[in-house]
Amino acid sequence: MSDHTYFANLIWQIADLLRGPYRPPQYERVMLPMTVLRRFDCVLAPTKARVLAEYERRKGGRLEGDALDTMLNEVAGQRFHNHSPLDFEKLKGDPDNIEKHLVSYIKGFSANARRIFDLFEFENEIERMREANILFLVVSKFCDVELHPNRVPNEQMGLIFENLIRRFNELANETAGDHFTPREVIRLMVNILFIHDDALLATPGTARKLLDPACGTGGMLAEAQNYLREHHAEARLYVYGQDYNPRAFATAASDMLMKQVDHNGGGNNVRFGDSLTDDQFAGETFDYFLTNPPFGVDWKKQQKEIQQEHDKLGYAGRFGAGLPRVNDGALLFLQHMIHKFEPVRPSEHKRGSRLAIVFSGSPLFTGGAGSGESDIRKWIIENDWIEAIIALPEQMFYNTGIGTYIWIITNRKEKQRKGKIQLLDARDIWTAGGSEDNKRSLGDKRRHLTDAQIAEIVQVYGWHANRGISKIFDNADFGYTRVTVERPLRLCYEMTPEHKARFLHACPHLLDDVEAIDSALGREPRWDWNAVWGRIEDLLHERNSRWKIGDQKLFRRFFTRRDPEAAPVVKGERGEGLEPDPELRDFESVPLKDDIDAYFEAEVRPHMPDAWMDRSKDKVGYEINFNRHFYNYAPPRPLEEIDADLRRAEEEIRWLLREVTE
């Protein structure tokens, strides 16, 4: 058993103390903040005495607020501190006043750490545990969990958080994928994100910025920094994140406070708020982006603000390309990040940006030409920003078994990739089990990627190998023109007593004219509406009668019916063309590389000789259909085999029936 699993199990056992006052789905309200609190306590222990001494010397002086926090943080050797004389061991010394002391201890943290516990709303849980008479027991048990960095390194601590969050969300039957992504998926994304940048990152003094606008508990930020430490220790990677889930954000913020990694901006790298409506990094650009936005989550609550930004700012804002349907906001996150791309200006040392994002299958093909989704895909592809899309195996995520895809977006493609998109089908590259450490399923996660399999995918991504799972396409291969195909309206005229009565009920003022038309044209069907209407117009002219447009339309509606044998209806008084029949209107999706006229003559005209195209309604759309490009034809089984199987099944059924009836 790995260390992180051991400690996660240890903490999980403490959760049994909550049974009764808390339902299992509510355990995380206590266990996450208590785990963070105990970790903070262990991290600060070596410098605790020096911080207390300095605080006693400085309190009441000119230094206060942020200035005092900054100074005490330096003494603590961390980005936070605690100047309370209490710690977990001392909290155990006064069981009768444990609630008061625990609150006092938390208030002794620097402001950035206190805010974390505010977001956990932890004081409410302290009071609840006191009332249930379990507070002292929970604190005592956590005191026995040794979470000092010498025993539990930062990476292991991140895995403990991940393990606990997954378990809590399984209890609540919620979407753990809203909070974190499996580590091996992140490692694959990170490897590909930095695949072309070895030379750049190996340059001494290099500093780069990375953003995750849906950072959850911060797993992607941590993995990106791990990669840089392992491969380019001399490079500095400043990571930034934002999330709107208070507990997930609090976990990420606490993890970032403890990490001994490069920070910029006073440690305020992880920020709270909804990235789509409360952008905490407005006006900033980044070199890298890494994220897994929630799958299929609607943006109805944010719709008004997002729609306003789209309408008022257009491409000057974040959502100029289009808005997806309201039941899935994933493509909004993609536009949000592209808006923060670093431009490519070598003279200014601006080298562009790279982005890796996890999507479900929906953003690949949902929405036809002219829809918000298609227009977003069109914008990205026609700007030549999609470098590649990788199809992952199903059952890779904790909360869903659906297929998922990694999109790699960049405004600085390599020369060989310009105008091209790589599709990499890794759906059959997987190992059974939830992880390397746990071969059992973890929720919906029944498969994982080994380090060797990650390396294999990365190698194929670099065009060094193929095995038939990687294909290169032109950008235009994913585009098509949606052409409107019209056919003529064909109307047969016939006046019947029923139609006459209904029309006169609606237009009694036209009684005399209708009687004259009935007398002149008779009751026989006529298959040329244009000729009929021409005769009626002459008759009305003779009678000095003028009908309103509405009356004319109503007359045609009551006294005609569609008939394929009738003559086409000519549009306009001067015969400007044939009037199309909306009920026969059809659409053809013509690949961008095909000649539309030639396509029409070959694919449409032979089946509909009277059809024509209305090119004024053309719409260009884009979709990426993995199955179409990686479909392997499997011939049907021979009929003889199928018949033999059916005969065996019939025999088995007869045998079972004899067992019951005899």
Secondary structure as the mmCIF struct_conf table of DSSP 4:
data_model
#
loop_
_struct_conf.conf_type_id
_struct_conf.id
_struct_conf.beg_label_comp_id
_struct_conf.beg_label_asym_id
_struct_conf.beg_label_seq_id
_struct_conf.end_label_comp_id
_struct_conf.end_label_asym_id
_struct_conf.end_label_seq_id
HELX_RH_AL_P HELX_RH_AL_P1 ASP A 3 ILE A 14
HELX_RH_3T_P HELX_RH_3T_P1 ALA A 15 LEU A 18
STRN STRN1 ARG A 19 ARG A 19
TURN_TY1_P TURN_TY1_P1 GLY A 20 PRO A 21
STRN STRN2 TYR A 22 TYR A 22
HELX_RH_3T_P HELX_RH_3T_P2 PRO A 24 GLN A 26
TURN_TY1_P TURN_TY1_P2 TYR A 27 TYR A 27
HELX_RH_AL_P HELX_RH_AL_P2 GLU A 28 LEU A 44
HELX_RH_3T_P HELX_RH_3T_P3 ALA A 45 THR A 47
HELX_RH_AL_P HELX_RH_AL_P3 LYS A 48 ARG A 58
TURN_TY1_P TURN_TY1_P3 LYS A 59 GLY A 60
BEND BEND1 GLY A 61 ARG A 62
HELX_RH_AL_P HELX_RH_AL_P4 GLY A 65 ALA A 76
TURN_TY1_P TURN_TY1_P4 GLY A 77 GLY A 77
BEND BEND2 GLN A 78 ARG A 79
STRN STRN3 ASN A 82 ASN A 82
BEND BEND3 PRO A 85 PRO A 85
HELX_RH_AL_P HELX_RH_AL_P5 PHE A 88 LEU A 91
TURN_TY1_P TURN_TY1_P5 LYS A 92 GLY A 93
HELX_RH_3T_P HELX_RH_3T_P4 PRO A 95 ASN A 97
HELX_RH_AL_P HELX_RH_AL_P6 ILE A 98 LYS A 107
TURN_TY1_P TURN_TY1_P6 GLY A 108 GLY A 108
STRN STRN4 PHE A 109 PHE A 109
HELX_RH_AL_P HELX_RH_AL_P7 ALA A 111 LEU A 119
TURN_TY1_P TURN_TY1_P7 PHE A 120 GLU A 121
HELX_RH_AL_P HELX_RH_AL_P8 PHE A 122 GLU A 131
TURN_TY1_P TURN_TY1_P8 ALA A 132 ASN A 133
HELX_RH_AL_P HELX_RH_AL_P9 LEU A 135 CYS A 143
TURN_TY1_P TURN_TY1_P9 ASP A 144 ASP A 144
BEND BEND4 VAL A 145 VAL A 145
TURN_TY1_P TURN_TY1_P10 PRO A 149 ARG A 151
BEND BEND5 VAL A 152 VAL A 152
HELX_RH_AL_P HELX_RH_AL_P10 ASN A 154 ALA A 172
TURN_TY1_P TURN_TY1_P11 ASN A 173 ASN A 173
HELX_RH_3T_P HELX_RH_3T_P5 ALA A 176 ASP A 178
TURN_TY1_P TURN_TY1_P12 HIS A 179 HIS A 179
HELX_RH_AL_P HELX_RH_AL_P11 ARG A 183 LEU A 193
TURN_TY1_P TURN_TY1_P13 PHE A 194 HIS A 196
HELX_RH_AL_P HELX_RH_AL_P12 ASP A 198 LEU A 201
TURN_TY1_P TURN_TY1_P14 ALA A 202 ALA A 202
BEND BEND6 THR A 203 THR A 203
TURN_TY1_P TURN_TY1_P15 PRO A 204 GLY A 205
STRN STRN5 ALA A 207 ASP A 212
TURN_TY1_P TURN_TY1_P16 PRO A 213 ALA A 214
TURN_TY1_P TURN_TY1_P17 GLY A 216 THR A 217
BEND BEND7 GLY A 218 GLY A 218
HELX_RH_AL_P HELX_RH_AL_P13 GLY A 219 HIS A 231
TURN_TY1_P TURN_TY1_P18 ALA A 233 GLU A 234
BEND BEND8 ALA A 235 ALA A 235
STRN STRN6 ARG A 236 ASP A 243
BEND BEND9 TYR A 244 TYR A 244
HELX_RH_AL_P HELX_RH_AL_P14 PRO A 246 MET A 258
BEND BEND10 VAL A 261 VAL A 261
BEND BEND11 GLY A 265 GLY A 265
TURN_TY1_P TURN_TY1_P19 GLY A 266 GLY A 267
STRN STRN7 VAL A 270 PHE A 272
BEND BEND12 GLY A 273 GLY A 273
TURN_TY1_P TURN_TY1_P20 SER A 275 THR A 277
BEND BEND13 ASP A 278 ASP A 278
TURN_TY1_P TURN_TY1_P21 GLN A 280 GLY A 283
STRN STRN8 PHE A 286 PHE A 286
BEND BEND14 ASP A 287 ASP A 287
STRN STRN9 TYR A 288 THR A 291
HELX_LH_PP_P HELX_LH_PP_P1 PRO A 293 PRO A 294
TURN_TY1_P TURN_TY1_P22 PHE A 295 GLY A 296
TURN_TY1_P TURN_TY1_P23 LYS A 300 GLN A 302
HELX_RH_AL_P HELX_RH_AL_P15 GLN A 303 LEU A 313
HELX_RH_3T_P HELX_RH_3T_P6 GLY A 314 ALA A 316
BEND BEND15 GLY A 317 ARG A 318
TURN_TY1_P TURN_TY1_P24 GLY A 320 ALA A 321
TURN_TY1_P TURN_TY1_P25 VAL A 326 ASN A 327
HELX_RH_AL_P HELX_RH_AL_P16 ALA A 330 ILE A 338
TURN_TY1_P TURN_TY1_P26 HIS A 339 LYS A 340
STRN STRN10 PHE A 341 PHE A 341
HELX_LH_PP_P HELX_LH_PP_P2 GLU A 342 PRO A 343
STRN STRN11 VAL A 344 ARG A 345
HELX_RH_3T_P HELX_RH_3T_P7 PRO A 346 GLU A 348
TURN_TY1_P TURN_TY1_P27 HIS A 349 HIS A 349
STRN STRN12 LYS A 350 ARG A 351
STRN STRN13 ARG A 354 SER A 360
BEND BEND16 GLY A 361 GLY A 361
HELX_RH_AL_P HELX_RH_AL_P17 SER A 362 PHE A 365
BEND BEND17 GLY A 367 GLY A 367
TURN_TY1_P TURN_TY1_P28 ALA A 369 GLY A 370
BEND BEND18 SER A 371 SER A 371
HELX_RH_AL_P HELX_RH_AL_P18 GLY A 372 GLU A 382
TURN_TY1_P TURN_TY1_P29 ASN A 383 ASP A 384
STRN STRN14 ILE A 386 ALA A 391
HELX_LH_PP_P HELX_LH_PP_P3 LEU A 392 PRO A 393
BEND BEND19 GLU A 394 GLN A 395
BEND BEND20 PHE A 397 ASN A 399
BEND BEND21 ILE A 402 ILE A 402
STRN STRN15 THR A 404 THR A 410
BEND BEND22 ASN A 411 ARG A 412
HELX_RH_3T_P HELX_RH_3T_P8 LYS A 415 ARG A 417
TURN_TY1_P TURN_TY1_P30 LYS A 418 GLY A 419
STRN STRN16 LYS A 420 ASP A 425
TURN_TY1_P TURN_TY1_P31 ARG A 427 ASP A 428
STRN STRN17 THR A 431 ALA A 432
BEND BEND23 GLY A 433 ASP A 437
BEND BEND24 ARG A 440 ARG A 440
STRN STRN18 LEU A 442 LEU A 442
TURN_TY1_P TURN_TY1_P32 GLY A 443 ASP A 444
STRN STRN19 LYS A 445 LYS A 445
STRN STRN20 ARG A 447 HIS A 448
HELX_RH_AL_P HELX_RH_AL_P19 ASP A 451 TYR A 461
TURN_TY1_P TURN_TY1_P33 GLY A 462 TRP A 463
BEND BEND25 HIS A 464 HIS A 464
TURN_TY1_P TURN_TY1_P34 ARG A 467 GLY A 468
BEND BEND26 ILE A 469 ILE A 469
STRN STRN21 SER A 470 ASP A 474
HELX_RH_3T_P HELX_RH_3T_P9 ASN A 475 PHE A 478
STRN STRN22 GLY A 479 GLU A 486
STRN STRN23 PRO A 488 PRO A 488
STRN STRN24 ARG A 490 ARG A 490
STRN STRN25 LEU A 491 TYR A 493
HELX_RH_AL_P HELX_RH_AL_P20 PRO A 497 ALA A 506
HELX_RH_3T_P HELX_RH_3T_P10 PRO A 508 LEU A 510
HELX_RH_AL_P HELX_RH_AL_P21 LEU A 511 LEU A 521
BEND BEND27 ARG A 523 GLU A 524
STRN STRN26 ARG A 526 ARG A 526
BEND BEND28 TRP A 527 TRP A 527
HELX_RH_AL_P HELX_RH_AL_P22 TRP A 529 GLU A 542
TURN_TY1_P TURN_TY1_P35 ARG A 543 ASN A 544
HELX_RH_AL_P HELX_RH_AL_P23 ILE A 549 PHE A 559
STRN STRN27 THR A 560 ARG A 562
TURN_TY1_P TURN_TY1_P36 PRO A 564 GLU A 565
BEND BEND29 ALA A 566 ALA A 566
HELX_LH_PP_P HELX_LH_PP_P4 ALA A 567 ALA A 567
STRN STRN28 PRO A 568 PRO A 568
HELX_LH_PP_P HELX_LH_PP_P5 VAL A 569 VAL A 569
STRN STRN29 VAL A 570 LYS A 571
TURN_TY1_P TURN_TY1_P37 GLY A 572 GLY A 575
STRN STRN30 GLY A 577 LEU A 578
HELX_LH_PP_P HELX_LH_PP_P6 GLU A 579 GLU A 579
STRN STRN31 PRO A 580 PRO A 580
HELX_RH_3T_P HELX_RH_3T_P11 PRO A 582 LEU A 584
STRN STRN32 ASP A 586 PRO A 591
TURN_TY1_P TURN_TY1_P38 LEU A 592 LYS A 593
BEND BEND30 ASP A 594 ASP A 594
HELX_RH_AL_P HELX_RH_AL_P24 ILE A 596 GLU A 603
TURN_TY1_P TURN_TY1_P39 VAL A 604 HIS A 607
TURN_TY1_P TURN_TY1_P40 PRO A 609 ASP A 610
STRN STRN33 TRP A 612 TYR A 622
HELX_RH_AL_P HELX_RH_AL_P25 PHE A 626 HIS A 629
BEND BEND31 PHE A 630 PHE A 630
HELX_LH_PP_P HELX_LH_PP_P7 PRO A 635 PRO A 638
HELX_RH_AL_P HELX_RH_AL_P26 LEU A 639 THR A 661
#
